[in-house]
Amino acid sequence: MLTGFISKAFQVVEDQNPNLIDASKQAIRLYPNPNNEDKVYIRVAKPWEGKALMQVLDKQGNIYLNREVDSQELELDISSLRTGYYIIRWQTESGVFHTALIRN
């Protein structure tokens, strides 16, 4: 469990998917964001059933990280990501939602 987690604002990326869930209602938080460190902390306040699929994609849709997630808190190593704009994609049985990650 992460201690001292500080929530930060994040940007929701719009999608035409009818199953898209408003990330602000899911209370997804990335910290720090923008990020120039090797780790990002992700916290999901609302639990879901089963496992979620978490992906990190660039603007072209290339997948850089792909992981099953079963915890509401996650420390993600992003040291392999170059400077740029990335999309954190979460897929659960309830739907799909996205948040933006800026690596600088």
C-alpha positions, 0 to 999 in steps of 0.5 A: 500500500502506498503511504502519503499518496498525494492526489493530483489533477489529471486530464481525461482523454476523450474517446468515442467508445460507448463503454467509456467511463468518466475517469473523474467518477472513477477517481483515478489519480496519477502522481506525479503528473507531469513526470520526470521521475522513473515511477508514477503512482496510480490510485483508483478510489473505486474498486472493481470486480475481477482484474483490470487490464492496464496499458500505457500507449503513445499517441499513435496507439503503440503499447509500451506497457501491458499489465493485469491489475488487481489492486487499487494502488500501483507503483508503475516503473516508467523509466523505459518511457521517453519524453512525451504524452502517453495514455494510461488505458484501464479496461474492466468488466464495467468498461474502458477509461483513459487518463493522460500521463506526461513524461518530461 
